[in-house]
């Protein structure tokens, strides 16, 4: 059994910040390809291992399957179960695409970050869930979207599959054989109870499992073997749990944050998870928490210069770089701040050339990819 105590509830009371806007680089043009070609899962190399069924798929077929192993629990107990291994082997289709170097733009500067445009989406989407599957990037759902887009980093992603419903603010995690989509909000804006498993190479659709309470807007990041989820929103409660989700095992609570928080930013350095900002029962948070994953402890590391929810967090030059997000009354921010991950010292570090409403991010080795709502993808280092 997994016992996760009830979370905290409250009302929103944000604080203010200022938006400074100017023009970003011109949009990318998608590479021309024949109607029968696929730019998903090709023979291009990348820093991750390509020795998985996902890395050998030419036209990805994803279907829902039952998850009988544990789901994410926020406030109640979940019965144990088991998961059936996916052994289906997909066939290989080799196609050609424009190399990533042809889809990039000159480098820019966002405060301390070196930025270049690095591929894109066929259309814009906000609040999507990015995840790496082997060498390939998937972008799952988004506001009003039920699509799963995928392809090689630096390319224009293409449609790979369709979810049973539009889903935003979900968490996503992948193994060599399956993609997991955890929680998220439907078109109504209310969180769902579903956990979807989409196995590679399966054409059969099964039913999704349900966990005890809904969950969306959790900060999530992979540590390589598990998914770490911090905080979130159940529709009425702010999440306090930091949960480790490992397919095939029951989810476990690593530690509980001192205050419930929804839509925080997160990053991992070594054995430390950093939980940054977010929205609490008393308003926007400035707090940066450091969670020791080995010792299951948490401490308030420092304070941002401003309160923010939905911030993007990158790790660059040994610093946490916090940028974008939402301020008072949902105002899109252009602020950039750096945080020393050892001392917690935080300071302002400039402004974005333009706000990034609805953007999401994912670590890509030592770099960070930002999936902007206008369909552009940026690589930050």
ZIUR-V380022 format. One record per pair of residues at least 24 apart in sequence whose C-alpha atoms are under 10 Angstrom apart, sorted by the first residue. I is the first residue (numbers start at 0). GAP is how many residues later the second one is. Records with the same first field share a line. If there is no record, write none. Layout:
# ZIUR-V380022
I: GAP ; GAP
This chain:
# ZIUR-V380022
0: 69 ; 76 ; 77 ; 78 ; 79 ; 80 ; 249 ; 250 ; 251
1: 68 ; 69 ; 70 ; 71 ; 74 ; 75 ; 76 ; 77 ; 78 ; 248 ; 249 ; 250 ; 251
2: 70 ; 71 ; 72 ; 73 ; 74 ; 75 ; 76 ; 248 ; 249 ; 250
3: 68 ; 69 ; 70 ; 71 ; 72 ; 73 ; 74 ; 236 ; 237 ; 239 ; 248 ; 249 ; 252
4: 68 ; 69 ; 70 ; 71 ; 72 ; 235 ; 236 ; 251
5: 67 ; 68 ; 69 ; 70 ; 71 ; 231 ; 232 ; 233 ; 234 ; 235
6: 67 ; 68 ; 69 ; 224 ; 225 ; 226 ; 227 ; 229 ; 230 ; 231 ; 232 ; 233 ; 234 ; 249 ; 252 ; 253 ; 254
7: 67 ; 228 ; 229 ; 230 ; 231 ; 232 ; 251 ; 252 ; 253 ; 272 ; 273
8: 224 ; 225 ; 226 ; 227 ; 228 ; 229 ; 230 ; 250 ; 251 ; 252 ; 271 ; 272 ; 273
9: 226 ; 227 ; 228 ; 250 ; 270 ; 271 ; 272 ; 273
10: 225 ; 226 ; 227 ; 268 ; 269 ; 270 ; 271 ; 272
11: 267 ; 268 ; 269 ; 270 ; 271 ; 272 ; 316 ; 317
12: 266 ; 267 ; 268 ; 269 ; 270 ; 271 ; 315 ; 316
13: 265 ; 266 ; 267 ; 268 ; 269 ; 270 ; 271 ; 293 ; 294 ; 295 ; 312 ; 313 ; 314 ; 315 ; 316 ; 317
14: 268 ; 269 ; 270 ; 291 ; 292 ; 293 ; 311 ; 312 ; 313 ; 314 ; 315 ; 316
15: 268 ; 290 ; 291 ; 292 ; 310 ; 311 ; 312 ; 313 ; 314 ; 315 ; 317
16: 289 ; 290 ; 291 ; 309 ; 310 ; 311 ; 312 ; 314 ; 315 ; 316 ; 317 ; 318
17: 309 ; 310 ; 313 ; 314 ; 315 ; 316 ; 317 ; 333
18: 305 ; 307 ; 308 ; 312 ; 313 ; 314 ; 315 ; 316 ; 332 ; 333 ; 334 ; 335 ; 336
19: 312 ; 313 ; 314 ; 315 ; 331 ; 332 ; 333 ; 334 ; 335
20: 312 ; 313 ; 330 ; 331 ; 332 ; 333 ; 334
21: 330 ; 331 ; 332 ; 333
22: 330 ; 331 ; 332
23: 84 ; 93 ; 328 ; 329 ; 330 ; 331
24: 80 ; 81 ; 83 ; 91 ; 92 ; 328 ; 351
25: 79 ; 91 ; 350
26: 78 ; 90 ; 92 ; 93 ; 347 ; 348 ; 349
27: 75 ; 76 ; 77 ; 89 ; 90 ; 91 ; 92 ; 93 ; 94 ; 128 ; 347 ; 348 ; 349
28: 74 ; 90 ; 91 ; 93 ; 127
29: 68 ; 73 ; 89 ; 90 ; 91 ; 92 ; 125 ; 126 ; 127
30: 66 ; 67 ; 68 ; 71 ; 72 ; 124 ; 125
31: 65 ; 66
32: 63 ; 64 ; 65
35: 59
36: 56 ; 57 ; 58 ; 59 ; 60
37: 55 ; 56 ; 57 ; 58 ; 59 ; 113 ; 119 ; 120 ; 121 ; 122
38: 55 ; 56 ; 57 ; 58 ; 59 ; 111 ; 112 ; 113 ; 116 ; 117 ; 118 ; 119 ; 120 ; 121
39: 53 ; 54 ; 55 ; 56 ; 57 ; 96 ; 97 ; 98 ; 109 ; 110 ; 111 ; 112 ; 115 ; 116 ; 117 ; 118 ; 119 ; 120
40: 51 ; 52 ; 53 ; 54 ; 55 ; 92 ; 93 ; 94 ; 95 ; 96 ; 109 ; 110 ; 111 ; 119
41: 50 ; 51 ; 52 ; 53 ; 54 ; 55 ; 93 ; 94 ; 109 ; 110
42: 49 ; 50 ; 51 ; 52 ; 53 ; 54 ; 92 ; 109
43: 50 ; 51 ; 52 ; 53 ; 55 ; 56 ; 91 ; 92 ; 108 ; 109
44: 90 ; 91 ; 107 ; 108
45: 88 ; 89 ; 90 ; 106 ; 107
46: 87 ; 88 ; 317 ; 318
47: 84 ; 85 ; 86 ; 87 ; 88 ; 316 ; 317
48: 84 ; 85 ; 86
49: 83 ; 84 ; 85 ; 86 ; 126
50: 83 ; 84 ; 125
51: 37 ; 81 ; 82 ; 83 ; 123 ; 124 ; 125
52: 34 ; 35 ; 36 ; 37 ; 38 ; 39 ; 80 ; 81 ; 123 ; 124 ; 125 ; 147 ; 148
53: 35 ; 36 ; 38 ; 79 ; 80 ; 81 ; 82 ; 120 ; 121 ; 122 ; 123 ; 124 ; 125 ; 145 ; 146 ; 147
54: 35 ; 37 ; 78 ; 79 ; 80 ; 81 ; 97 ; 121 ; 122
55: 33 ; 34 ; 35 ; 36 ; 37 ; 38 ; 78 ; 79
56: 32 ; 33 ; 34 ; 35 ; 36 ; 37 ; 143 ; 144
57: 32 ; 33 ; 34 ; 35 ; 36 ; 37 ; 93
58: 31 ; 32 ; 33 ; 34 ; 35 ; 36 ; 100 ; 101 ; 102 ; 142
59: 30 ; 31 ; 32 ; 33 ; 90 ; 91 ; 99 ; 100 ; 101 ; 139 ; 140 ; 141 ; 142 ; 143
60: 29 ; 99 ; 100 ; 101 ; 137 ; 138 ; 139 ; 140 ; 141 ; 142 ; 143
61: 86 ; 98 ; 99 ; 100 ; 101 ; 116 ; 117 ; 135 ; 136 ; 137 ; 138 ; 139 ; 140 ; 141 ; 142 ; 143
62: 98 ; 99 ; 100 ; 101 ; 115 ; 116 ; 133 ; 134 ; 135 ; 136 ; 137 ; 138 ; 139 ; 140 ; 141 ; 142 ; 143 ; 144
63: 98 ; 99 ; 100 ; 114 ; 115 ; 116 ; 131 ; 132 ; 133 ; 134 ; 135 ; 138 ; 139 ; 140 ; 141 ; 142 ; 143 ; 144 ; 145
64: 113 ; 115 ; 130 ; 131 ; 132 ; 133 ; 134 ; 137 ; 139 ; 140 ; 141 ; 142 ; 143 ; 144
65: 129 ; 130 ; 131 ; 132 ; 139 ; 140 ; 141 ; 142 ; 143 ; 144
66: 113 ; 127 ; 128 ; 129 ; 130 ; 131 ; 139 ; 140 ; 141 ; 142 ; 143 ; 180 ; 181
67: 140 ; 141 ; 142 ; 180
68: 140 ; 177 ; 178 ; 179 ; 180 ; 181 ; 182
69: 125 ; 139 ; 140 ; 141 ; 175 ; 176 ; 177 ; 178 ; 179 ; 180 ; 181 ; 182
70: 111 ; 112 ; 122 ; 123 ; 124 ; 125 ; 138 ; 139 ; 140 ; 141 ; 142 ; 174 ; 175 ; 176 ; 178 ; 179 ; 180
71: 110 ; 111 ; 121 ; 122 ; 123 ; 138 ; 139 ; 140 ; 141 ; 142 ; 143 ; 157 ; 171 ; 172 ; 173 ; 178 ; 179 ; 180 ; 181
72: 120 ; 137 ; 138 ; 139 ; 140 ; 141 ; 142 ; 168 ; 170 ; 178 ; 179 ; 180
73: 137 ; 138 ; 139 ; 140 ; 141 ; 157 ; 158 ; 159 ; 160 ; 163 ; 164 ; 165 ; 166 ; 167 ; 168 ; 169 ; 179
74: 137 ; 138 ; 159 ; 162 ; 164 ; 165 ; 166
75: 135 ; 136 ; 137
76: 134 ; 135 ; 136
77: 133 ; 134 ; 135 ; 172 ; 173
78: 132 ; 133 ; 171
79: 169 ; 170 ; 171
80: 167 ; 168 ; 169
81: 165 ; 166 ; 167 ; 168
82: 164 ; 165 ; 166
83: 164
84: 92 ; 93 ; 114 ; 162 ; 163
85: 90 ; 91 ; 92 ; 113 ; 114 ; 115 ; 116
86: 90 ; 112 ; 113 ; 114 ; 115
87: 89 ; 111 ; 112 ; 113 ; 114
88: 88 ; 111 ; 112 ; 113
89: 110 ; 111 ; 112
90: 110
96: 54 ; 55 ; 58 ; 59
97: 56 ; 57 ; 58
98: 53 ; 54 ; 55 ; 56
99: 52 ; 53 ; 54 ; 55 ; 56
100: 53 ; 54
101: 52 ; 53
102: 50 ; 51 ; 52 ; 53
103: 50 ; 51 ; 273 ; 274 ; 275
104: 273
106: 271 ; 272 ; 273
107: 245 ; 272
108: 243 ; 244 ; 271 ; 272
109: 213 ; 224 ; 226 ; 239 ; 240 ; 241 ; 242 ; 243 ; 244 ; 270
110: 210 ; 212 ; 224 ; 225 ; 226 ; 227 ; 237 ; 238 ; 239 ; 240 ; 241 ; 242
111: 204 ; 205 ; 207 ; 209 ; 224 ; 225 ; 226 ; 237 ; 238 ; 268 ; 269
112: 201 ; 202 ; 203 ; 204 ; 208 ; 223 ; 236 ; 254 ; 255 ; 266 ; 267 ; 268
113: 202 ; 253 ; 264 ; 265 ; 266 ; 267
114: 252 ; 253 ; 254 ; 255 ; 263 ; 264 ; 265 ; 266
115: 253 ; 261 ; 262 ; 263 ; 264 ; 265
116: 37 ; 252 ; 253 ; 259 ; 260 ; 261 ; 262 ; 263
117: 35 ; 36 ; 37 ; 38 ; 251 ; 252 ; 253 ; 258 ; 259 ; 260 ; 261 ; 262
118: 32 ; 33 ; 34 ; 35 ; 36 ; 37 ; 38 ; 252 ; 256 ; 257 ; 258 ; 259 ; 260
119: 31 ; 33 ; 34 ; 35 ; 36 ; 37 ; 38 ; 251 ; 252 ; 254 ; 255 ; 256 ; 257 ; 258
120: 28 ; 29 ; 30 ; 34 ; 35 ; 36 ; 37 ; 38 ; 250 ; 251 ; 252 ; 253 ; 254 ; 255 ; 256
121: 27 ; 34 ; 35 ; 36 ; 37 ; 252 ; 253 ; 254
122: 33 ; 34 ; 35 ; 250 ; 251 ; 252 ; 253
123: 234 ; 247 ; 248 ; 249 ; 250 ; 251 ; 252
124: 43 ; 233 ; 234 ; 235 ; 246 ; 247 ; 248 ; 249 ; 250 ; 251
125: 42 ; 43 ; 230 ; 231 ; 232 ; 233 ; 234 ; 245 ; 246 ; 247 ; 248 ; 249
126: 40 ; 41 ; 42 ; 43 ; 57 ; 58 ; 90 ; 183 ; 230 ; 231 ; 232 ; 233 ; 234 ; 244 ; 245 ; 246
127: 39 ; 40 ; 41 ; 42 ; 43 ; 44 ; 56 ; 230 ; 231 ; 232 ; 233 ; 243 ; 244 ; 245
128: 38 ; 39 ; 40 ; 41 ; 42 ; 43 ; 44 ; 52 ; 53 ; 55 ; 91 ; 230 ; 231 ; 232 ; 233 ; 242
129: 40 ; 41 ; 42 ; 43 ; 230 ; 231 ; 232 ; 233 ; 239 ; 240 ; 241
130: 40 ; 41 ; 42 ; 43 ; 48 ; 49 ; 50 ; 90 ; 91 ; 230 ; 231 ; 232 ; 233
131: 40 ; 41 ; 42 ; 43 ; 47 ; 90 ; 230 ; 231 ; 232
132: 40 ; 41 ; 42 ; 43 ; 44 ; 45 ; 46
133: 40 ; 41 ; 42 ; 43
136: 225 ; 227 ; 232
137: 34 ; 36 ; 41
138: 33 ; 221 ; 232
139: 26 ; 27 ; 28 ; 29 ; 30 ; 31 ; 32 ; 39 ; 41
140: 24 ; 25 ; 26 ; 27 ; 28 ; 29 ; 40 ; 43
141: 24 ; 25 ; 26 ; 27 ; 28 ; 42 ; 43 ; 44 ; 45 ; 216 ; 217 ; 218 ; 231
142: 24 ; 25 ; 26 ; 42 ; 43 ; 44 ; 46 ; 215 ; 230
143: 24 ; 41 ; 42 ; 43 ; 44
144: 41 ; 42
145: 40
152: 211 ; 216 ; 224 ; 226
153: 215 ; 223 ; 224 ; 225
154: 222
155: 219 ; 220 ; 221
156: 218 ; 220
160: 37
162: 33 ; 35
163: 32 ; 41 ; 44
166: 24 ; 25 ; 49
167: 48 ; 49
168: 46 ; 47 ; 48 ; 49 ; 50 ; 63 ; 94 ; 189 ; 191
169: 25 ; 45 ; 46 ; 47 ; 48 ; 49 ; 50 ; 62
170: 24 ; 44 ; 45 ; 46 ; 47 ; 48 ; 49 ; 50 ; 56 ; 57 ; 58
171: 24 ; 25 ; 48 ; 49 ; 50 ; 55
172: 24 ; 47 ; 48 ; 49 ; 51 ; 52 ; 53 ; 54 ; 55 ; 72 ; 73 ; 74
173: 24 ; 25 ; 48 ; 50 ; 51 ; 52 ; 53 ; 73
174: 24 ; 25 ; 49 ; 50 ; 51 ; 71 ; 72
175: 24
176: 24
177: 24 ; 69
179: 47 ; 67
181: 27 ; 28 ; 29 ; 32 ; 33 ; 34 ; 36 ; 63
182: 27 ; 28 ; 30 ; 31 ; 32 ; 33 ; 34 ; 35 ; 49 ; 51
183: 30 ; 31 ; 32 ; 33 ; 34 ; 48 ; 49 ; 50
184: 29 ; 30 ; 31 ; 32 ; 48 ; 49 ; 50
185: 30
188: 27 ; 46
189: 24 ; 25 ; 26 ; 43 ; 44 ; 45 ; 46
190: 24 ; 25 ; 26 ; 41 ; 42 ; 43 ; 44 ; 45
191: 24 ; 42 ; 43
192: 41
196: 50
214: 24 ; 47
215: 46 ; 47
216: 44 ; 45 ; 46 ; 47 ; 48 ; 61 ; 93
217: 24 ; 25 ; 43 ; 44 ; 45 ; 46 ; 47 ; 48 ; 60 ; 92
218: 42 ; 43 ; 44 ; 45 ; 46 ; 47 ; 48 ; 56 ; 57 ; 59 ; 91 ; 92
219: 24 ; 43 ; 44 ; 45 ; 46 ; 47 ; 48 ; 55 ; 142
220: 44 ; 45 ; 46 ; 47 ; 52 ; 140 ; 141 ; 142
221: 45 ; 46 ; 140 ; 141
222: 44 ; 45 ; 46 ; 47 ; 48 ; 49 ; 50
225: 25
226: 24
227: 24 ; 25 ; 26 ; 38 ; 39 ; 40 ; 45 ; 65
228: 24 ; 25 ; 37 ; 44 ; 46
229: 24 ; 25 ; 26 ; 27 ; 30 ; 31 ; 32 ; 33 ; 34 ; 35 ; 36 ; 43 ; 44 ; 45 ; 46
230: 25 ; 26 ; 28 ; 29 ; 30 ; 31 ; 32 ; 33 ; 44 ; 47 ; 48 ; 49
231: 28 ; 29 ; 30 ; 31 ; 32 ; 46 ; 47
232: 27 ; 28 ; 29 ; 30 ; 46
233: 28
236: 24 ; 25 ; 43 ; 44
237: 24 ; 25 ; 41 ; 42 ; 43
238: 24 ; 41
241: 31 ; 33 ; 49 ; 51 ; 54 ; 56
243: 49
252: 43
253: 37 ; 38 ; 39 ; 40 ; 41 ; 42 ; 43 ; 44
254: 36 ; 37 ; 38 ; 40 ; 41 ; 42 ; 43
255: 35 ; 40 ; 41 ; 42
256: 32 ; 33 ; 34 ; 40 ; 41 ; 42 ; 43
257: 31 ; 40 ; 41 ; 42
258: 26
260: 24 ; 48
261: 47 ; 48
262: 45 ; 46 ; 47 ; 48 ; 62 ; 63
263: 24 ; 44 ; 45 ; 46 ; 47 ; 48 ; 49 ; 61
264: 43 ; 44 ; 45 ; 46 ; 47 ; 48 ; 49 ; 57 ; 58 ; 60 ; 95 ; 96
265: 24 ; 44 ; 45 ; 46 ; 47 ; 48 ; 54 ; 56 ; 95 ; 96
266: 45 ; 46 ; 47 ; 48 ; 53 ; 54 ; 95 ; 96
267: 25 ; 45 ; 46 ; 47 ; 52 ; 95
268: 46 ; 49 ; 50 ; 51 ; 72
270: 24
271: 24 ; 25 ; 26 ; 69
272: 25
273: 24 ; 25 ; 26 ; 27 ; 39 ; 46 ; 67
274: 25 ; 26 ; 38
275: 25 ; 26 ; 27 ; 28 ; 31 ; 32 ; 33 ; 34 ; 35 ; 36 ; 37 ; 44 ; 46 ; 63
276: 26 ; 27 ; 29 ; 30 ; 31 ; 32 ; 33 ; 34 ; 45 ; 48
277: 29 ; 30 ; 31 ; 32 ; 33 ; 47 ; 48 ; 49
278: 28 ; 29 ; 30 ; 31 ; 47 ; 48
279: 29
282: 24 ; 25 ; 26 ; 44 ; 45
283: 24 ; 25 ; 42 ; 43 ; 44
284: 24 ; 42
286: 57
287: 51 ; 53 ; 56 ; 58
288: 52 ; 55
289: 51 ; 52 ; 54
299: 44
300: 38 ; 39 ; 40 ; 41 ; 42 ; 43 ; 44 ; 45
301: 37 ; 38 ; 39 ; 40 ; 41 ; 42 ; 43 ; 44
302: 36 ; 41 ; 42 ; 43 ; 44
303: 32 ; 33 ; 34 ; 35 ; 40 ; 41 ; 42 ; 43 ; 44
304: 30 ; 31 ; 32 ; 33 ; 41 ; 42 ; 43
305: 29 ; 31 ; 41 ; 42
307: 24 ; 25 ; 27
308: 24
309: 47 ; 48 ; 49 ; 50
310: 24 ; 25 ; 45 ; 48 ; 49 ; 50
311: 24 ; 44 ; 47 ; 48 ; 49 ; 50 ; 56 ; 58
312: 24 ; 25 ; 47 ; 48 ; 49 ; 50 ; 55 ; 57
313: 24 ; 47 ; 48 ; 49 ; 52 ; 53 ; 54 ; 55 ; 56 ; 66 ; 67
314: 24 ; 26 ; 48 ; 51 ; 52 ; 53 ; 65 ; 66
315: 50 ; 51 ; 52 ; 64 ; 65
316: 49 ; 64
317: 24
318: 25 ; 27
319: 24 ; 26
320: 25 ; 26 ; 27 ; 28
321: 24 ; 26 ; 27
322: 25 ; 26 ; 27 ; 28 ; 29 ; 32 ; 33
323: 27 ; 28 ; 30 ; 31 ; 32 ; 33 ; 34 ; 35
324: 30 ; 31 ; 32 ; 33 ; 34 ; 35
325: 29 ; 30 ; 31 ; 32
329: 27
330: 24 ; 26
331: 24 ; 25 ; 26
332: 24
